[in-house]
Amino acid sequence: MNTKTLRKLSGKSKNYRKSKTKISFVKDSPVTTTIAILKKIPKIVDVSVDDLIKSNRNDKIISLFNKTKIDYSWSFSGKTRKDTAYITHGYHRYPAKFIPQIVSRLADKYTSEGDLIIDPFGGCGTTLVESKVMGRPSIGVDINPVAVLITKAKITPIEPAKIEKEFFELKKKLETYSENTKVKIPEHERIDYWFRPQEKKELAFIFAVISNLKEEYIRNFFYCGISNVLKNCSIWLQKSNKPTRDFEKKPSDPIQTFYKQVKMMMRGNSRFYELLREKNRLKIPSQVYCTDARTIPVKDNSVSLIVTSPPYVTSYEYADLHQLTALWMEYTKNLSDFRKRFIGTSYHDKKRLVLNSILAENIRSELFKKNKKTAEEVATYFSEMNQVFVEMRRMLKKGGKTCIVIGNTSLKGVEILNAEVFVEQLYNLGLKIVDIIKREIPSKNLPSVRDEKTGKFAKISDKNKVSAYPTEYILIMEK
Ligand SMILES: C[S@@+](CC[C@H](N)C(=O)[O-])C[C@H]1O[C@@H](n2cnc3c(N)ncnc32)[C@H](O)[C@@H]1O
């Protein structure tokens, strides 16, 4: 964020000090300047909506964002796939995953070795892998058991000779497979929907062989491998993220595709293991839990840094995209129940929503004029995110930072100002703004586009598409 802009906004000179109200500008720090702007407004935790409106805080937040210029140093546009998929990061595809370099830069700036880092929406574990490399203990949480499986595999360095031996033994068993092999094939209409009988039987055999391995961490490594090739072995339209069948598709041979995947993972594992061994960080603790971001098993006031990228509103991708693994691993029998666990789905109950943000209330009212259901979905999303922020505040140490990577989007022609709303909610919960970084998402990392009518992710070629988030923000707040 531009310091000059902030100064203009506050109407104060560079070295202004006022001890009574604790407003202070120290040199050119954007941190103190931003805090100063908002400190002039009385604290409003537990105050009425009227008080909020009077304070004009939402206008100030909006202008703060409007004046924030793109900081190109955060685009990492020079990074290649090799850089972003280094060590274990390339094990498994995952939608909207972090560039690892964002995490390491934030961790480097805001923590020291030994400090605890948390990711409440851990996804495929990028934050945890980077934390381990940097010698910071970490905890990740995700509601998606597939994300947790991938994370477990990615954060566990395995002695290279050990995994080679395990793979050798596994291959010996898999090579006994023939058309006549007797295999217990799962009976599930969704598995039949996605897989032809031939691939289904071969996959069932691979799963059975892996499940017979003794050690859990070795099983997880191979389960993660098979999980990442399920799409290739199914009739899921390969280039689509949407669950679409392609009856023309010739699915890949499961055993051979699995071998290729495991070899790639073994190379990543060796590099990870060596890197940690060299730095003497093989034993840095890293833990992942399959739970809701609103109930994180971490003590109060114990966390130095939270780095996270939350789900987006009305996006079902995680449940839909990972249904193949969820079905084979028997994480769910019922896809619609699976979806309801995710924040940002269209499911909502009738409980009273606490948005804790005037901006969110305004967005809800605008949407209400267009579509009542969408308005309630978005309100539910903001209310649930506010609950996550309450949990984040509980865990953070005093002076601990939270870094939230989020973009804005639009639904039914209404701008959904996620970033601005999150800042307002966090501020209302007592956190201070440290910095707001606007970064450009290089096109290869662009998550997707949204269909203007449905709000769901769409193919680039679809009509009605609007760019979803070509830029995004990193919101840095402090307890
Ligand atoms: C944008 S992704 C995070 C990606 C992550 N930064 C990475 O690098 O892989 C958002 C994640 O939030 C998770 N999620 C959605 N609802 C959740 C909830 N109620 N509690 C915890 N995680 C949730 C999704 O499963 C998804 O993995």
The ligand as a Gaussian input file, in Angstrom:
#p B3LYP/6-31G(d) Opt

LIG

0 1
 C       -8.507000     -21.905000      -1.789000
 S       -8.478000     -23.473000      -1.072000
 C       -6.977000     -23.455000      -0.178000
 C       -5.819000     -23.859000      -1.035000
 C       -4.506000     -23.855000      -0.259000
 N       -4.051000     -22.511000      -0.002000
 C       -3.435000     -24.631000      -1.005000
 O       -2.368000     -24.117000      -1.293000
 O       -3.713000     -25.794000      -1.338000
 C       -9.728000     -23.369000       0.160000
 C       -9.871000     -24.615000       1.010000
 O      -10.871000     -24.389000       1.988000
 C      -11.417000     -25.653000       2.317000
 N      -12.649000     -25.475000       3.097000
 C      -13.892000     -25.148000       2.669000
 N      -14.743000     -25.094000       3.703000
 C      -14.030000     -25.361000       4.828000
 C      -14.347000     -25.436000       6.217000
 N      -15.592000     -25.248000       6.655000
 N      -13.348000     -25.708000       7.093000
 C      -12.077000     -25.948000       6.660000
 N      -11.738000     -25.920000       5.347000
 C      -12.688000     -25.622000       4.441000
 C      -11.571000     -26.328000       0.967000
 O      -11.651000     -27.728000       1.100000
 C      -10.296000     -25.873000       0.258000
 O       -9.294000     -26.839000       0.386000

